[in-house]
Amino acid sequence: MKVSEALQSNRQVLATCIPEESIVSFATQLDTLKIGAMPVSGPNGALVGVISERDIVRGFARDGARLLERRVRDLMTRDVVTCGPETSLSDAEKLMAKHQIRHLPVVDGGKIVGMLSIRDVMAWRLRESRDEVNVLREAMIATRHI
């Protein structure tokens, strides 16, 4: 399965933020949307970073109450690992494991088109395992009747 198919099956609506956004506004969006990270978009929808709830926790540990004065640009990861819509979910999973990340921006033609989460990958793996079990069960039942 390709990343684009996984995003479509989840009916994902892409949420992004901008570097100038306040951390308070960003955290409110995460809570409202029930998500853990967002790509940060620059001019024309270009990916300029990623920011997650973990970045907020690290910022709080470092800055304390001053975190409330910070902007997304102050905490975001700028060197972002990405994949394309045609990337297989297996390859995307390997990228996430290699780089120890839980969110993988999907970029096409330099623009952000989606955000793949480890939850998306695990849901795919679960469906794949269930399908495999069903095939094996059916094969076993078929051989009993021969």
Buried (B, 14 or more C-beta within 10 A) or exposed (E): EBBBBBBEEBEBEBBBBBBEBBBEEBBEBBEEEEBBBBBBBEEEBEBBBBBBBBBBEEBBEEBEEEBEEBBBBBBBBEEBBBBBBEBBBEBBBEBBEEEEBBBBBBBBEEEBBBBBBBEBBEBBEEEEEEEEEEEEEEEEEEEEEE
